[in-house]
């Protein structure tokens, strides 16, 4: 994530919502690997959000 341009807090929150919905869909469809990858991305966004002032 450090190679990308800085994002606004609202952009990060939107990304978390979208990725969470996709991860839930992947779980319902039995795509555990995809859900795990999305969960990792969500975690990274949450870490970035937590590091903001």
ChimeraX attribute file (.defattr): number of C-alpha atoms within 10 A of each C-alpha:
attribute: neighborCount
match mode: 1-to-1
recipient: residues
	/A:1	9
	/A:2	6
	/A:3	5
	/A:4	6
	/A:5	7
	/A:6	10
	/A:7	10
	/A:8	11
	/A:9	13
	/A:10	10
	/A:11	11
	/A:12	17
	/A:13	15
	/A:14	12
	/A:15	16
	/A:16	20
	/A:17	13
	/A:18	13
	/A:19	20
	/A:20	17
	/A:21	14
	/A:22	16
	/A:23	22
	/A:24	16
	/A:25	14
	/A:26	17
	/A:27	15
	/A:28	11
	/A:29	10
	/A:30	11
	/A:31	13
	/A:32	14
	/A:33	12
	/A:34	15
	/A:35	22
	/A:36	14
	/A:37	13
	/A:38	21
	/A:39	18
	/A:40	13
	/A:41	17
	/A:42	21
	/A:43	13
	/A:44	14
	/A:45	19
	/A:46	15
	/A:47	11
	/A:48	15
	/A:49	16
	/A:50	9
	/A:51	8
	/A:52	8
	/A:53	4
